[in-house]
Amino acid sequence: MPLSAYRKGGLNVSIEYTTVASPAGPLLVAATGRGLCSEPAPPTRWRW
């Protein structure tokens, strides 16, 4: 999404999303017509 659209709060921008299986667990992937906009990593487990 262009920065100008982001500044307007994403007005008139459509975001498609889905979840996919990964070795680390479910992964959320989102995209606009211009390309990928989100691919957050799944939470990690810390070893103390």
Summary of the structure (lengths in Angstrom):
residues: 48
radius of gyration: 14.2
end to end distance: 39.4
largest distance: 45.6
contacts: 83
relative contact order: 0.22
helix: 10%
strand: 31%
